[in-house]
Amino acid sequence: MEKAPLLIFITGGVRSGKSSFAERITVERAAATDGKLHYIATGVPFDSEMKERIKKHQQDRENAKVYWNTEEKSLNIGELAAHYNEQDFLLLDCVTTLLNNELYAAVHKWDQPFLDSVYEKIITGILAIKRQAGALVVVSNEVLHEPIIENELVLAYKRLLGKTHQRLVEDADWAYFIEGGIPIVMKEVM
């Protein structure tokens, strides 16, 4: 029986150690089968903090003892699916940024049909990549515990991110919450 592609979902607060953990488990999975490492980076350097974060992630990959093939893809990640096969082990960092990019890429009213189309685009893209690859590790930020702000755009964003997280965890083989650099297993399929 052929083994199904693996999906691992990792979430946690900002600067919790998510990306380091995700890189480590992607490298371990790839090393077990001599797979190729791919990093799908969704960040867009729109301000000085984001520029520094992107630079740090790039330096971390450059200083690693393994080679990462990096694809900078801030929108339409499903377009990458055809480029991968079962020898490819991918890290997508991160869903939160991808959601921001998709929401703000088009000048569009955030009505329910638009929000539904963004959700479908992200989920369809991630699952298409997962079907092609040996494994896909997906990183996201946990912003749903932040105080509720009486702003319709913020509330719409949080609802959409929560729905996206729920779907990814549903499809995931493993799901982790990272707190202070410690991975906590939320879901484990044996």
C-alpha positions as CSV (number, residue, x, y, z in Angstrom):
1,M,0.0,0.0,0.0
2,E,1.4,3.4,-1.0
3,K,1.9,5.9,1.9
4,A,-0.3,9.0,1.7
5,P,1.5,12.4,1.7
6,L,1.9,13.8,5.2
7,L,0.5,17.1,6.4
8,I,1.9,18.7,9.6
9,F,0.3,21.8,11.0
10,I,2.2,24.1,13.5
11,T,0.9,27.1,15.2
12,G,1.8,29.3,18.1
13,G,2.3,32.9,19.1
14,V,4.7,35.3,17.5
15,R,8.4,34.5,18.2
16,S,7.3,31.2,19.9
17,G,9.8,29.0,18.0
18,K,7.4,27.8,15.3
19,S,9.7,28.2,12.3
20,S,12.7,26.6,14.0
21,F,10.6,23.6,15.0
22,A,9.1,23.4,11.6
23,E,12.5,23.5,9.9
24,R,13.8,20.8,12.2
25,I,11.0,18.3,11.6
26,T,11.0,19.0,7.8
27,V,14.8,18.3,7.7
28,E,14.4,15.1,9.8
29,R,11.6,13.8,7.6
30,A,13.5,14.6,4.4
31,A,16.7,13.0,5.7
32,A,14.9,9.8,6.5
33,T,14.2,9.3,2.8
34,D,16.9,11.4,1.1
35,G,14.2,13.8,0.1
36,K,14.7,17.4,-1.2
37,L,14.0,20.4,1.0
38,H,11.8,23.2,-0.2
39,Y,10.8,26.4,1.7
40,I,7.7,28.3,0.5
41,A,8.1,31.8,1.9
42,T,4.9,33.9,1.8
43,G,6.3,37.0,3.4
44,V,6.3,40.4,1.7
45,P,8.8,43.0,3.0
46,F,6.2,45.8,3.6
47,D,7.8,47.4,6.6
48,S,11.1,47.3,8.5
49,E,10.0,44.6,11.0
50,M,8.9,42.3,8.2
51,K,12.2,43.0,6.3
52,E,14.1,41.9,9.4
53,R,12.1,38.8,9.9
54,I,12.5,37.7,6.3
55,K,16.2,38.4,6.5
56,K,16.5,36.3,9.7
57,H,14.7,33.4,8.1
58,Q,16.9,33.6,5.0
59,Q,20.1,33.7,7.1
60,D,18.9,30.7,9.2
61,R,18.4,28.7,6.0
62,E,21.8,29.8,4.6
63,N,23.5,28.9,7.8
64,A,21.8,25.5,8.0
65,K,23.8,22.4,7.3
66,V,21.3,21.4,4.6
67,Y,20.2,23.0,1.4
68,W,16.8,24.6,1.1
69,N,15.3,25.4,-2.3
70,T,13.3,28.5,-1.5
71,E,10.3,29.7,-3.4
72,E,9.0,33.2,-2.6
73,K,5.3,32.9,-3.2
74,S,3.0,35.5,-1.5
75,L,-0.1,34.7,-3.5
76,N,-1.7,31.7,-5.4
77,I,0.4,29.0,-3.7
78,G,-1.5,26.3,-5.5
79,E,0.3,27.2,-8.7
80,L,3.4,25.6,-7.2
81,A,1.8,22.1,-6.7
82,A,2.8,20.7,-10.1
83,H,6.5,21.4,-9.3
84,Y,6.7,18.8,-6.6
85,N,6.7,15.0,-6.2
86,E,7.0,12.5,-3.4
87,Q,10.7,13.2,-2.9
88,D,10.0,16.8,-2.0
89,F,9.6,17.8,1.7
90,L,8.1,21.3,1.9
91,L,7.8,23.9,4.6
92,L,5.1,26.6,4.1
93,D,5.8,29.7,6.3
94,C,3.2,31.1,6.9
95,V,-0.5,30.8,6.5
96,T,-1.2,34.0,8.4
97,T,0.9,36.1,6.0
98,L,-0.6,34.2,3.0
99,L,-4.1,35.1,4.3
100,N,-3.1,38.8,4.6
101,N,-1.6,38.8,1.2
102,E,-4.7,37.2,-0.5
103,L,-7.1,39.5,1.4
104,Y,-5.2,42.7,0.5
105,A,-4.0,41.8,-3.0
106,A,-7.2,42.9,-4.6
107,V,-9.2,45.9,-3.9
108,H,-12.4,44.2,-2.9
109,K,-15.1,44.5,-0.3
110,W,-14.7,41.9,2.4
111,D,-18.1,40.4,1.8
112,Q,-18.9,36.8,2.4
113,P,-18.4,35.6,-1.2
114,F,-15.0,37.2,-1.3
115,L,-14.0,35.8,2.1
116,D,-15.2,32.3,1.0
117,S,-13.2,32.6,-2.2
118,V,-10.0,33.5,-0.3
119,Y,-10.6,30.5,2.1
120,E,-11.1,28.1,-0.8
121,K,-8.0,29.4,-2.7
122,I,-5.8,28.9,0.3
123,I,-7.2,25.5,1.3
124,T,-7.2,24.2,-2.2
125,G,-3.7,25.4,-2.8
126,I,-2.3,23.9,0.4
127,L,-4.0,20.5,-0.2
128,A,-2.9,20.5,-3.9
129,I,0.7,20.9,-2.7
130,K,0.2,18.2,0.0
131,R,-1.0,15.7,-2.6
132,Q,2.1,16.1,-4.7
133,A,4.8,16.2,-2.0
134,G,6.2,13.6,0.3
135,A,5.3,15.9,3.2
136,L,4.1,19.4,3.8
137,V,4.7,21.3,7.0
138,V,2.5,24.3,7.4
139,V,3.2,27.1,9.9
140,S,0.7,29.7,11.1
141,N,0.4,32.3,13.9
142,E,-2.1,32.0,16.7
143,V,-3.7,35.4,16.8
144,L,-7.1,34.2,17.9
145,H,-6.4,34.7,21.6
146,E,-5.7,38.4,21.2
147,P,-8.3,40.8,22.7
148,I,-11.4,41.3,20.5
149,I,-11.2,44.6,18.8
150,E,-14.5,46.2,17.7
151,N,-13.4,46.4,14.0
152,E,-15.3,44.5,11.4
153,L,-12.2,43.8,9.3
154,V,-10.2,42.4,12.2
155,L,-13.2,40.2,13.2
156,A,-13.6,39.0,9.6
157,Y,-9.9,38.2,9.5
158,K,-9.9,36.3,12.8
159,R,-13.0,34.3,11.7
160,L,-11.4,33.4,8.4
161,L,-8.1,32.5,10.0
162,G,-9.9,30.3,12.6
163,K,-11.8,28.5,9.9
164,T,-8.6,28.0,8.0
165,H,-6.8,26.6,11.0
166,Q,-9.7,24.2,11.8
167,R,-9.7,22.8,8.3
168,L,-5.9,22.4,8.2
169,V,-5.9,20.6,11.6
170,E,-8.8,18.4,10.3
171,D,-6.7,17.3,7.3
172,A,-3.4,17.2,9.3
173,D,-1.7,14.0,10.4
174,W,0.1,15.9,13.2
175,A,-0.8,19.3,14.7
176,Y,1.4,21.2,17.2
177,F,1.0,24.3,19.3
178,I,4.4,25.9,20.2
179,E,4.7,27.7,23.5
180,G,8.0,29.2,24.5
181,G,9.8,26.9,22.1
182,I,8.1,23.8,23.5
183,P,6.0,21.8,21.0
184,I,2.7,20.6,22.4
185,V,1.0,17.8,20.4
186,M,-2.6,18.8,19.6
187,K,-3.3,16.0,17.1
188,E,-1.5,12.8,16.3
189,V,-2.6,10.2,13.7
190,M,-0.9,6.9,14.1
